[in-house]
Amino acid sequence: MSGTFNLSIPYLALTPKNPFTPGRGHLLFFKPDYVFPVFKSLDKDDSHTTMAEFPVNGMLWVDLKPAGSGKRYLLDFAVGSKQSSPVYRIQGPGGMQSITTSTGPQHILALYESTGSTEVFALESLGGGWDFYSVTMTEVH
């Protein structure tokens, strides 16, 4: 898929604090070290968030129920790692892809076309521990 894309309001947003949206999707955590709230200070403004911390063999599954067949969606995974040049692997209906990122918080993007049935995406890190913050699913027009 190539060209110009227009994004709508996210169809789905899932976090460790809110891992389930009825009729749209849910998260499954496999072998996490922790799923917990985190206190963060951003530019002197205090905020609370949640995260899941995974060891090297931990995996996140995202079960999604798209709004309809043939719709295109952008998945945005917010993740983080302290390792140098972490490699993440996403497996989904379109196959598998590996993505090398920088150290620290990152957004990993995946674009796919739905079949209309429940679809499963698996996310893991190859070679080191990692953190998961959120995933959003937005329809692309």
C-alpha positions, 0 to 999 in steps of 0.5 A, spaced: 500 500 500 502 506 498 500 513 497 497 519 501 493 517 507 488 520 511 487 518 518 480 518 522 479 518 530 482 512 533 477 506 532 481 502 538 486 504 544 488 499 548 493 500 554 495 495 560 490 499 564 485 499 559 486 492 556 479 491 553 474 494 549 468 490 548 467 488 541 473 491 538 479 488 541 483 486 547 491 485 550 494 478 552 500 478 556 505 472 555 510 472 561 510 479 563 515 481 569 510 486 571 504 490 569 503 496 573 502 504 574 508 508 573 509 515 575 512 520 570 515 527 570 514 530 564 517 538 563 515 539 571 508 536 569 506 530 573 502 524 570 501 517 571 501 512 566 501 504 566 506 499 562 507 492 562 515 490 562 517 484 559 523 479 559 526 477 552 521 471 552 515 475 553 510 477 548 504 481 547 498 479 543 493 484 540 486 481 538 482 485 534 475 485 531 475 490 525 469 494 523 469 491 516 472 487 511 477 491 506 478 497 511 485 499 512 488 500 519 494 503 522 497 500 528 501 504 533 505 500 538 508 505 543 514 501 546 521 502 549 527 499 551 534 500 554 538 496 549 542 498 544 538 498 537 533 493 539 529 489 534 522 488 535 518 483 531 510 483 529 507 477 526 500 478 524 495 477 518 500 480 513 506 476 515 512 477 519 516 483 519 522 485 524 523 493 525 530 495 528 529 502 533 533 506 537 534 506 545 528 509 549 521 510 547 519 508 540 512 508 536 512 501 531 507 502 526 504 497 522 499 498 516 494 492 514 487 491 510 482 487 514 478 481 512 473 483 517 474 477 522 478 477 528 485 478 527 491 477 532 498 481 532 504 478 536 509 483 538 516 481 541 523 484 542 529 480 539 535 480 544 532 484 550 527 486 555 522 491 553 516 495 555 509 496 552 505 502 553 499 502 548 497 500 541 492 504 537 488 502 531 486 507 526 482 507 520 486 509 514 482 512 508 
